[in-house]
Amino acid sequence: MPNSPLEKNRLLFITTKSQIGGAQKFVKEQIDICKNEFEFFLCSNQNDWLTQQVEVENVLLNKSIEKAFSIRFLFELVKFIKKNKIDLVITNSANAGFYGRIAAYIANVNSCYYSHGWSSVYNGGKLSFLLNGVEKFLSKISTKVICVSNNDYNTAIKKIGISADKLLVVKNATLPVFNQKNTFQNQPLKVIALARFANPKRIDLMIKSFEQIDNAELSIAGTGPGFEMWKQYVHDKKITNVTLLGEIPSFSAFNEYDAFVLISNSEGLPISAIEAMSAGLPLILSNVGGCSELIKNNGVLVENNIDSIIAGVKKIIENYPIYQKNSQKFYSEEFNLQTINKKYINLYKDLINCN
């Protein structure tokens, strides 16, 4: 608790990487909407997009957060929490959740972990059983585990074994993109994807599907380990309707496109898709994770194969006006962070005071 009624509670956000991504955008907007209520602190791996986008009281940067385990970093984090009199530790991503919750427990401070999709389940491979066991243990020393979708909540209970009394569902929300899209009238359909060229995103399926579509164009904003390979593929195959834009920090030019696509092996509740909804773009999403919770007659769910994606693009073209209208409507009803910001402010206050 604050030392006096005039002092604000102190919140520490921890994210494993500071480079641009869904979790990083989430943290930035959380700080933006709550900055009048709390003092904020940040911990991440290095100075990058997130640290350059937010104004906080103090920052702890250490590349060791990317390692599976660093006892030196753990106790550096404990020291940071105690020195800055942190009232609540808020963690995003697996490594951040591991270090942050243990450090908060040692420092006797409440903590919460945002699950943006359970990587221990979907990406753990042969080690899933072990990683799920770690998540179950960490949930016991957390004040709460926050699931960003109903799917994540069900996965936490059924596949990881986390107790229901430790779980909350708080769906992702974003600030609106004000440059909204005009009604699509002329082909080709211009489709935008915001994706890192790495697992679990299926860059291969997006490019190879649009390679076979005559009446649509795909632009992909993002970079990553596979960027140069797919850039060469597009060049060698002379694919004229696919453009790789590279990294565009703080992308907001949704009004230049007609629809949004995200093909992935696993997702929580994708921030980029919610941003696209705010601009009125119909969605084409893989039927994984919480993606189905973003579709309400405002787009299509597809399977991770070329035929399904092609059929999804065709359906968007055929039903464009109704999908566009419903995308804006659904966003306004459930995902507009500007109108539901008090939900998060009250959540953090409750977590601070939770015994």
C-alpha positions in Angstrom: 0.0 0.0 0.0 1.2 3.6 -0.5 3.0 5.2 2.4 0.4 8.1 2.5 -3.0 8.8 0.9 -1.3 11.2 -1.6 1.1 8.6 -3.0 0.1 6.4 -5.9 0.4 2.6 -5.9 3.4 1.4 -7.8 3.0 -1.2 -10.6 5.9 -3.1 -12.3 5.2 -4.5 -15.8 7.6 -7.3 -16.8 7.8 -8.5 -20.4 10.6 -10.8 -21.7 11.3 -8.8 -24.9 10.9 -5.2 -25.6 10.6 -5.5 -29.4 7.3 -4.7 -31.0 4.6 -7.4 -30.6 1.1 -8.0 -29.2 2.2 -8.3 -25.6 4.3 -5.2 -25.9 1.5 -3.2 -27.4 -0.7 -4.4 -24.6 1.7 -3.2 -21.9 2.1 0.2 -23.6 -1.7 0.8 -23.7 -2.2 -0.4 -20.2 0.3 2.2 -19.0 -1.3 4.9 -21.2 -4.8 4.3 -19.8 -3.8 4.0 -16.1 -1.0 6.6 -15.9 -3.1 9.0 -13.8 -3.8 6.3 -11.2 -0.5 4.6 -10.7 3.3 5.0 -10.9 4.8 2.6 -13.4 8.0 0.6 -13.6 9.2 -1.6 -16.3 11.5 -4.7 -16.7 12.5 -6.2 -20.0 15.5 -7.5 -22.0 16.9 -4.4 -23.7 16.2 -0.9 -24.9 13.8 -1.4 -27.9 10.3 -0.4 -29.0 8.5 -0.8 -25.7 11.0 1.1 -23.6 11.0 3.9 -26.2 7.2 4.1 -26.2 6.4 4.5 -22.5 7.3 6.9 -19.7 7.9 5.1 -16.5 9.6 5.9 -13.2 12.4 3.4 -13.5 13.5 0.6 -15.9 15.4 -2.6 -15.3 17.0 -4.0 -18.4 18.7 -7.4 -18.4 19.2 -9.8 -21.3 19.3 -12.7 -18.8 15.5 -12.6 -18.7 15.6 -14.5 -22.0 17.4 -17.4 -20.3 15.7 -20.4 -18.9 17.1 -19.6 -15.4 19.5 -17.0 -14.0 19.8 -16.9 -10.3 21.7 -13.6 -10.5 18.9 -11.9 -12.6 16.2 -13.3 -10.2 17.8 -11.7 -7.2 18.5 -8.5 -9.1 14.7 -8.4 -9.9 13.9 -9.0 -6.2 16.2 -6.1 -5.2 14.5 -3.9 -7.8 11.1 -4.7 -6.5 12.1 -3.9 -2.9 14.1 -0.8 -3.7 11.2 0.8 -5.7 8.5 -0.3 -3.2 6.5 -2.1 -5.9 2.9 -2.9 -4.9 2.0 -5.2 -7.8 4.1 -7.2 -10.3 2.3 -7.7 -13.6 3.9 -10.2 -16.0 3.5 -10.9 -19.7 5.0 -13.9 -21.6 6.4 -17.1 -20.3 9.9 -16.1 -19.0 8.6 -12.8 -17.6 5.9 -14.8 -15.8 8.5 -17.2 -14.4 10.9 -14.7 -13.0 8.3 -12.1 -12.1 6.2 -14.4 -10.0 9.0 -16.0 -8.1 10.6 -12.6 -7.4 7.3 -11.1 -6.2 6.8 -14.1 -3.9 10.3 -13.7 -2.4 9.7 -9.9 -2.0 6.3 -10.6 -0.5 4.4 -8.6 -3.2 1.2 -9.6 -5.0 1.6 -10.6 -8.7 -0.5 -11.5 -11.7 0.4 -13.2 -14.9 -1.4 -12.4 -18.2 -1.6 -15.6 -20.4 -1.5 -14.5 -24.0 -1.9 -18.1 -25.1 -0.4 -21.0 -23.2 3.0 -21.6 -24.9 3.6 -24.5 -22.5 0.7 -26.3 -24.1 1.0 -25.3 -27.8 4.7 -24.9 -28.2 6.2 -27.1 -25.5 6.6 -30.2 -27.7 7.9 -33.2 -25.7 8.5 -30.9 -22.7 4.9 -29.8 -22.5 4.2 -32.0 -19.4 7.2 -30.4 -17.6 6.3 -26.9 -18.6 2.7 -27.3 -17.7 3.9 -28.5 -14.3 5.9 -25.3 -13.9 2.9 -23.2 -14.8 0.7 -25.1 -12.3 3.3 -24.4 -9.6 3.7 -20.7 -10.5 -0.1 -20.3 -10.4 0.0 -21.3 -6.7 2.4 -18.5 -5.8 0.5 -15.9 -8.0 -2.2 -13.7 -6.7 -4.1 -14.3 -10.0 -3.6 -15.7 -13.5 -5.4 -13.6 -16.1 -6.6 -15.4 -19.2 -7.2 -13.1 -22.2 -9.8 -15.5 -23.7 -12.3 -18.1 -22.6 -10.3 -20.7 -24.5 -7.2 -19.8 -22.4 -9.3 -20.2 -19.3 -10.5 -23.7 -20.3 -7.0 -24.7 -21.3 -5.6 -23.6 -18.0 -8.1 -25.8 -16.1 -8.2 -28.9 -18.4 -4.7 -29.2 -19.7 -2.5 -27.5 -17.1 -4.6 -28.1 -13.9 -4.7 -24.6 -12.6 -7.3 -24.1 -9.9 -10.3 -22.1 -11.0 -10.0 -19.8 -7.9 -6.7 -18.6 -9.2 -8.0 -17.7 -12.7 -9.7 -14.6 -14.1 -10.9 -14.0 -17.7 -10.1 -10.4 -18.8 -10.3 -10.2 -22.6 -7.8 -8.1 -24.5 -8.9 -4.6 -25.5 -7.1 -1.9 -27.5 -7.4 1.8 -28.0 -9.2 2.6 -31.3 -7.5 3.3 -34.6 -9.2 6.5 -35.7 -8.4 6.3 -39.4 -11.3 4.0 -40.3 -11.6 2.2 -43.6 -14.1 3.4 -46.3 -16.4 0.7 -47.8 -14.6 -1.7 -50.2 -15.9 -1.3 -53.7 -13.3 -2.3 -56.2 -11.2 -5.5 -56.5 -8.6 -6.5 -55.8 -9.2 -6.9 -52.1 -6.3 -5.4 -50.2 -5.4 -7.5 -47.2 -3.0 -6.7 -44.4 -1.2 -9.0 -42.0 0.9 -7.9 -39.0 3.1 -10.9 -38.1 6.5 -11.9 -37.0 8.3 -14.2 -39.4 8.7 -16.9 -36.9 6.7 -19.7 -35.2 3.8 -19.8 -34.4 2.8 -17.5 -37.3 2.2 -19.3 -40.6 3.8 -16.9 -43.0 4.2 -19.9 -45.4 0.4 -20.5 -45.6 -0.4 -16.8 -46.0 2.0 -16.3 -48.9 1.3 -19.6 -50.7 -2.5 -19.0 -50.4 -2.4 -15.5 -51.9 -0.1 -16.8 -54.6 -3.1 -18.7 -55.9 -5.6 -15.8 -55.6 -6.2 -13.5 -58.5 -8.6 -10.9 -57.0 -6.7 -10.1 -53.7 -3.4 -8.6 -52.6 -1.5 -9.4 -49.4 0.8 -7.1 -47.5 2.7 -8.3 -44.5 4.2 -5.9 -42.0 6.8 -7.5 -39.7 10.2 -9.0 -39.7 11.9 -12.0 -38.0 14.2 -14.9 -38.6 12.3 -16.0 -41.8 11.9 -12.6 -43.4 14.8 -12.9 -45.9 13.9 -16.4 -46.9 10.3 -15.4 -47.7 11.4 -12.2 -49.4 13.6 -14.3 -51.7 10.7 -16.7 -52.3 8.4 -13.9 -53.4 11.1 -12.6 -55.7 12.0 -15.9 -57.2 8.4 -17.0 -57.8 7.6 -13.5 -59.2 4.5 -13.2 -56.9 3.1 -9.8 -57.8 0.2 -9.7 -55.3 2.3 -10.2 -52.2 4.3 -7.4 -50.6 6.6 -7.8 -47.6 6.7 -4.4 -45.9 9.3 -5.2 -43.2 8.9 -3.8 -39.7 6.7 -0.8 -39.3 6.7 0.4 -35.6 3.3 1.4 -34.3 1.5 0.4 -37.5 -1.8 2.1 -37.7 -2.5 2.4 -41.5 -5.5 0.0 -41.5 -7.5 2.5 -43.6 -5.3 1.7 -46.6 -6.5 -1.9 -46.6 -9.8 -3.8 -46.9 -9.4 -6.8 -44.6 -7.1 -8.3 -42.0 -5.6 -11.8 -42.0 -3.8 -13.8 -39.3 -2.8 -17.4 -39.9 -1.1 -19.0 -36.9 -0.6 -22.3 -35.1 -1.6 -20.8 -31.7 -3.0 -17.5 -30.4 -4.4 -16.0 -27.2 -6.6 -13.2 -28.3 -4.6 -11.3 -30.9 -4.1 -7.6 -30.3 -3.5 -6.8 -34.0 -6.9 -8.3 -35.0 -8.7 -6.2 -32.4 -6.9 -3.1 -33.7 -8.1 -4.0 -37.2 -11.6 -4.4 -36.0 -11.5 -0.9 -34.6 -10.9 0.4 -38.1 -13.7 -1.6 -39.5 -11.7 -4.3 -41.2 -13.3 -7.8 -41.6 -11.1 -10.6 -40.2 -9.7 -13.8 -41.6 -8.3 -15.8 -38.6 -7.0 -19.2 -38.0 -9.5 -21.3 -35.9 -7.0 -21.6 -33.0 -6.9 -20.3 -29.4 -9.3 -17.5 -28.7 -9.6 -16.3 -32.3 -13.2 -17.6 -32.5 -14.1 -15.1 -29.7 -13.3 -12.3 -32.2 -15.7 -13.5 -34.9 -19.3 -12.4 -34.7 -20.5 -12.1 -38.3 -17.5 -9.8 -38.9 -15.2 -12.2 -40.7 -14.3 -15.8 -41.1 -12.4 -18.6 -39.3 -10.3 -20.8 -41.5 -8.3 -23.9 -41.1 -4.5 -23.9 -41.5 -4.5 -25.0 -45.1 -4.4 -23.2 -48.5 -7.9 -24.3 -49.7 -9.6 -23.0 -46.5 -7.7 -19.7 -46.6 -8.7 -19.1 -50.3 -12.3 -19.9 -49.5 -12.1 -17.5 -46.6 -10.9 -14.6 -48.8 -13.7 -15.4 -51.3 -16.3 -15.2 -48.5 -15.0 -11.8 -47.3 -15.4 -10.4 -50.8 -18.9 -11.8 -51.1 -20.1 -10.5 -47.7 -17.9 -7.4 -47.3 -20.5 -4.7 -46.3 -22.0 -6.7 -43.5 -18.6 -7.9 -42.2 -17.3 -4.4 -42.1 -20.3 -3.0 -40.3 -20.2 -5.8 -37.7 -16.5 -5.5 -37.1 -16.8 -1.9 -36.0 -19.9 -2.7 -33.9 -18.4 -5.7 -32.1 -15.2 -3.8 -31.3 -17.2 -0.9 -29.8 -19.3 -3.3 -27.7 -16.5 -5.3 -26.1 -13.0 -4.3 -27.1 -12.7 -0.5 -26.9 -10.1 0.1 -24.2 -11.0 3.8 -24.2 -14.5 3.1 -22.8 -13.6 0.2 -20.4 -10.3 1.5 -19.0 -11.8 1.7 -15.5 -12.1 -2.1 -15.6 -8.3 -2.4 -15.6 -7.8 0.3 -13.0 -10.2 -1.4 -10.6 -8.6 -4.8 -11.4 -5.1 -3.6 -10.4 -6.4 -2.0 -7.3 -8.2 -5.2 -6.3 -5.1 -7.3 -7.0 -3.0 -5.0 -4.8 -5.4 -5.4 -1.9 -6.0 -9.1 -2.4 -4.9 -11.3 0.5 
